[in-house]
Amino acid sequence: MIVRILNEGQYDVPDIAIEELNALDDGVVAAIDADDASSFSTSLERLLEKVRERGQVLPDDFLGPSELILPGLDSSLEEVRSMLGDEGLIPG
C-alpha cells in the first residue's frame, strides 16, 4: 500500500502492517474525540513513525497514486479532524 505523509513523501508499506497502523490510528481518533491536543500530537507522531519504520521510502519522482494520505506531523488537531472518515484516517 502506498502511503503519503503530507509535506514529507510516500512510503510503500506492506499490507501486513495495516493492523498496526489501525491500532495507532485509534489513538489519534481517541485524542481528537477527547479534544486532547497533547495526546493527539503523541499519537500522530507514533502513527507516522510506524509508517516510516515499516515502509520503504519511494523516490521523489514516483508518480503512482497514494492509497492512503496521512497528515504531516505539523498538522493541527482541527486539520486532522476535518480529514477523518467514518473509520479514522486508515480505513479497514
ABEGO torsion letter per residue (X at the ends): XBBBBBGAEBBBBBAAAAAAAAAAAAAAAAAAAAGBAAAAAAAAAAAAAAAAAABBBBBAABABBBABBBBBAABBAAAAAAABBAAEABBX
